[in-house]
Amino acid sequence: MIKFKFISLVLIFSILTYMPMGCSEDDSVTETDDETSVVDDADFEPTDWTTETHSNDVDPNFDEVYEDNTVKRMDLVISADDWQSMLDDLTATYGTFGAGGGPLIDTDEDPIWVPASVFYNDIEWYKVGVRFKGNSSLQNSWQSGILKLPFKLDFDEFEDDYPQIDNQRFYGFKQMSLKNNYQDKSMVREKVAGDVFRNAGLPGAHTAFYTLYVDYGDGPIYFGLYTMVEEVDDTVIETQFSDDDGNLYKPEGTGASFVEGTFNEDDFEKKTNEDEADWSDVISIFTALHDDNRITDPETWRTNLDAVFDTDAFLEYLAVNTVIQNWDTYGRMSHNFYLYNDADTNQLTWINWDNNEALQEGNMQGALNLDFSDLNPGEWPLIEYLYADEVYKAEYDSYVSQTIEGPFETSYIQSLYSSYSSLIGPYATSEIDGYSFLNNSNEFNQAISTLIQHAANRAAAVNAYLD
């Protein structure tokens, strides 16, 4: 795993001049309108195609796609029939749009893909696979009657139907997610939490701010400010590990708690090497973690666990996650992380995912205390057993200190909040009714103020814990 060094400098972000609907003369992307020509026949020629922008013969261009100091614009053009099919599919799964909801509906079926044109910087990408994505962020938005829904893009999803787009990429990226900042009136939680994890040297997705416009037959509609998120099974393992041929898992369910006897293959969904029915690397963690020598011979227990699981990376992740507060993941919920088998070490490495609920006390009993005194005993052994071991605890404590002195240092992170607030404020507060989780602009400003105070509170909590 490549470690990224944290540079303890407050970044200076350029503040963009806001123009309604993103249509200034100097804007980085040109607005599509009712007259936008989108070719529907199968014999089209992809005239905008270049090696740099569309092919898979270039390295992913992070500087272009995941800039920190700007708000980009992206347009989706979807036929009226395909858009209606997408809505009908959600209706079949979650009920009537805006009808309210009850308990979260658990479904194994992803929403349907449809082909769409993607426009960015006056350039078209052709027959791009577009679908809705998400769990609670999708269902609750839909049932609340808010069309600011999360999307997933796959640029060669329909290459079998349209050979012209074989291996189509977006500046080297095959897939990306447009997250709708659900449950986040500041609209910066996903971005800032991701920044902190990666600045700590941990693997994780790059993120960037985008305004999204969708045209499904009546011209472009401003769907709001989104966070574009890099996909782990696309470029994260390709660019942040020396080899991307290892097993990548997206755990979810009872087995993902790592409680003894709960392992089952269904709870460790493979994202790579799907045709190989081999989960021995995951099973090896269960075996080492629950070995009786944890009590009788801790040194041997640590050696065996370290051989199959990157405990160092996990303890650093755990320290960062607990310092910043993130309840919607391991320790409270058995989801929102990946495991990757790093070919360099033959260890499974922990990768954080889905941070829109971070940077707050949160729900479901709230984020864990720094000393895990509120951890439910017997339910989360990866935390319980490692923290109970004096060697691992000392390592965790060291990472807690490093986090508050480095990537989550109070003045740095507060300045980051202020910079991002100035950057995205005009776009966040101009979202329109029916496409926003904000009731008014004051809610955005208050959310930013809450985050700034939260950073100071976490520094105080860390100091009290370490003392």
N, C-alpha and C positions, 0 to 999 in steps of 0.2 A: 504494500500500500504506500502510495506516495504521500508524504506529509507536506502540508502547505504551511509555511511559516507565517505567523501572525505579525503584521507590521503595525506597531502601536502608534500610528499617526491618524489623527482625525482627518477623514477624507473631506475634501471640499467639493461639493456637488454644484453643478450649474443648475440654476433655477430657470426652467423654461417659461417663456412668455405664453400665457394661456390665450388661445383663440377658440371660440365656441366650435364644437364638433371637430376640432383638430384640423382646421382648414386654413391655416396661415400660408402665406406664399412661401415661407421658409420651412414649412413642416416637412418631416422626413418621409411622409407618405402622402400620396394624393388621394383624395376622396373619390370613391366610386359613386355613381349616381344611377338614376333609372335607365340611362342609356348604355350602361356598361355592357359590353358584348362578351358573353360567355359562350364558348363553342360547346354545343351539345352532342354533335355527331361523333361517332367512333373514329372517324378518319381525320380528325383535326391534326394540325401541325403545331407542336409546342414552340412557337416562335420566340418566346422569351427565354428559352432554355440556354444556359451557359454552364460551363464546367464549374465555375466558382459558386454559382447560385443554386443549381439544380442537381448536379451529379453526385455520385458517391465516390468520386476520385479525389476528393479533397478532405483535409482534416476538418473537424467541426470548427466553425468560426465563432468562438465564444465572444470575441470582442463585438461582433456584429449583432448577435442574437441575444446575448445576456449582458448588455451594458448596465452598469449601476447608476449612471448619472443622467439618465434620460427616460422619458416615457415614449415608447414606440407605439405605432398604430398598425393594426392588422384588420383586414376586411375578409369576411367569409361571404361568398355568394352561393346560395343553395336554391335549387328549384323549389317552386311552391309545393309541388307534389311530394318531393323528398322531405321538405320541412314538415309537411302534414304527417308523413309517415313516422317521422321522429317523434312528433307530439302524440300520435296515436299509440306508439309503442310505450311511451311513458304513462299514458292514461291506462293502458292495460296492466301495467305493473303497479302504479302508485295511486290510481284513481283519478277522478276529475281534477283538472288544474284549478288550484285555489280553493279546494273544498275542505282544507284542513286535514289533519291526520292524527293518528294514534301512535301506537308502538311502531318502532322502526321495522319496516318490511325487509326481511332477509331474502335476497335472491342471488342465485348463482349465475344468472344470465346478464351479460352486459347489454346495454342499449345497442340498437342497430347502427351499423355504419351506413353512411350515404356519401356519394361523391360530391365534392364542392370545389369551387375555385377559391384560392387564397391569394389575396393581393397585399403586397407590401412594397413600399418604395417604388410604386409604378410598375412592379413586376408581378406577373401571374404565375402561380403554381397550379397544375392542372389535375383535375379528378382526384383531389386529395381526400382521403378517408376522414370523415368527421363524425363523431358521435358524442353523446352526452357521457359524462363520467361521474364517479363519486358515489358515496353511500349516503350519509346523513346530509351532506352538503347539497346533493342532488334532490333527494326525496323531500327534505324540509323546504327547500326553495320552491319546488314544484307545488307542494301542497299549500304553501303560503301565498301562491299566486304571484311569485316573482320570477320573471323570465331571465334574470341574470343567472343563467345556469352554467355549470362547469362543462368544459369541452375537452376532448382528446383529439389530437391530430395525428394521422399516419400518412406520410406523403407518398408511399407506394402501395397502400392497402389495395388499390384496384388495378395494379399493374397487369394482372392476368387478363383483365377485360380491356385494358388500354395499353398495348405494348409500348406506345410512345413514352410512357412514364416509367419504364423499367428502372428500378433503383432510384427513383426520384428522391431528392433530399432537399431540405431547407437549410442552405449553407452548411451542409454536412450532417444535419440532424434528420433522422428518420421519423421519430415520434417526439411530441411535446404535449404537455398538458397546460390548458388555460384554466387556472383555478379562480373561482369567483369570490374569494375572500369571505366566504360564509362565516358568520359568527365573529366577524372582525370589523368593527366600525372604523378602526384606524387604517385598515388595508395594508399594514406593513408587517404584521406578525410573521407570515410565511417567509417574507424576504429577510427580515432581520434575524430570525432564528436560524435560517439557512446560512446566512453570513457568519453567524457566531460559530456554528458547528465547523464550517470549512476553515474559518480563520484559526480555529483551534488545531487544525491539522487533520481533521477527521474527514473521511469520504462522505460526499453528499451532493445533492443536486444544486446546480446553479439556478438562479431565479432572476427575473427582471419584470418591470412594470410595462403593461401594454394596455392601451385602450382598444376595445373590440367593437367593431361594427358588423352587423349581420344584415344581409339583404336576402330576403326570402320571397321576393316578388314585388314589393312596393317601395324599393329604394332602401338605402342603408339606414339602419336604426342603431343608435348608440346603446350598446348593451352594458357599458360601464367600464370601470377600471378593473383589470384582471392582473393576476400574477402568473407569468409564464414560468413553468417549472420543467427542468430537464428530467428526462426519464432514466431511472436507474438501469433498466435492462437495455437501454440504447447506448448512451454515451458515457454514463458515469463509470461503469465497469470497464469500458473501452479506454477511457482516458485517465482514470485514477488508479488503475491497477496495471501491472506489467503484462497481464494475460487476461483475456476476456472469455476464455474457453471453460472456465470453472462453473460449478453449479451455483445458480442464483435462485434463492427461495424468497417468496413473499409469504411469511407465516401469518396465519389468522385462525383463531379458534382455540379450543381448550388445550390442544397439544402445544400451541405456541406459548403457553405459560411455563413450559419445561417442568411441570410437576411430574414426579416419578409415575410411570405407568400410563401417561396420557398420550404418548407419541402415536400419531397416525399420519399416513401419507397425505391425506386430504387437507390437513392443517398446515402442510408445508408445500404450497403450490410452487412447482418449478417454473421459472421464467426462462431458463436455458436448459439445454439437454433434456427436453421434455420426453423424448422417446426412450431415455435410459431409465429403467425402473430401479434406481439405486439411490437410496436415502441413507447409506451407511455413514456418511459424514455427519448428518444430523443425529443419527442414533448414537454415534460415538460421544457426542456432547452429553446426552442423557446418561450414558453409561459412566462417563468420567465424573459428571457432576454428582451423581447419586451413589458413588462408591462408598463403602463403609469406611475406607481409609481417610475420609474427610475428617473423622473424629480421631481415629487411632494413629494416623500417620499423615498429618497435614502437608508436609513437604512433598511426599510422593503424590498426594492428591492434587496439589498445585501443578506438579510436573506433568501429570497425566492430562489434566484439564488444559494446561497451556499448550500441549502438543496438538490438540484438535480444535481449540477455540482461542481466538485472539483476545485474551482476557485484558491485556493492556488497553487495546482499543475500546473494549466494552467499558472498562472502568473510567476511561476518559470521557466516552460518550455519556455514561451515567452521571459523572460529575457535572458536565455541561448541562445536560438535560435537567438535573435537579436544581442547579444554581439558577438557570433562567426560568424554571418552572414550566413543565409540560406534562399535563396529566393524561392526554389522550394517546397513550402508548404503554409499553411494557411497565408493569408495576401497578397499573390500574386497569389497562385494557390490553387484551392479547392481540394487538395488531399495530400497524403503522411502523414497521421496520422491515428491513431486508437482511438476509444472510448471504454472504458470498464466499465461496471457497477459493481463497487466494492461492494460485499455483505456486507462488514463491515460497509460501510457508506451509501449505496444506492445512491451514487453519481456516475455520469459518469466521468471517469478519462481520461485525455489526454495522449496518448502514441506517441512519435515521431517515424518516420519511413522514411527510404530511404534518407541517408545523403550524397550521392556521390557528390551532387552539393553544399554542405556546404563549409564554410571557404573561401568565396570569395564574391565579390560584385554581380556577377552572371548576369543573363539575365532577361527579362520581367520587365523592369524598375529597376532591381537590388534589392538587399536586403534592407529591411526597415531601415530607420533611427531609432536611439535609442529613439527619441521622437515621432516617427510615423508621422512626419510632411509631409511625402510623401505618407501616406496611402490614398488610393482612398476613399473619403467619401461615406458612405452608402453601401459599398461593403463588409466590413469585421467587422460586429458589435461586435463580441467577443473581438476584439482588441479596436475598436473605443470607445465602451461604457465603458469598464473596465478602459481604460486609462484616460477617461474623469472624472471618479469618483475619488475624492481625496483620499479615503481610499485605493482603489485598486491601484492607481498610486503610493502611498507611498510604498505599498508592492512590486510592480514591481521594483521600484527604489532600494529597499533594496536587491532584488535578483540580480539586475544588479551589484551592488557593491560586493556581495558575489561571483558572478561568476568570476569577474576579480581578486579577491583576492584568490580564491580557485581553482576550476577545470580548469580555463582558465588563471591562473596566468602566466605572460609572460615568466619568466625564466623556469618555469616548462614545459610549453607547447612547448617552443622552444627546450628544451632538449629532450622532447618526440619525436618531429619531427626528430631530429638528430639520436636518437636511432633507430626509425623505419626505417629511411633512410639507416642506416648502415645494418640493419637486412635484408631488402628486396631488396636493391640495386642490388646485383648480380643476383637475379631472375627477377627483373623488366627489367634490361638492357640486359638480354639475351633472351628476347622474340623474336620470329622469324617473318619475314615478313608474312603478311596475318593473323597473330594472335596477333597483337599488335596495340595500338593506338599511340605508340611512333614512331617517325621517326628516332631518334637517342638517345643515352644515355644522351646527354647534356640536352635534354628536361626534363628528369627525374630530374636531378640535379637542373635545373633552377626552376622547379615546387616546389621542396623542399625549395629552397632559397626564393621563393615568399611567401610560407606559413610562414616561419620564420619571414619575414618582416611584414606579415599580422598580426601576433600576437602582435608585437610592435605597429602597427597602431591602432589596436582595443583597446589596453590599453589607448592610447592617446585619442581616441574617447570617451571612457567611462569616463575618467577623465574630459574631456571638458563637457560632458553631465551632470555629477553629480555636477560640479562646477556651 
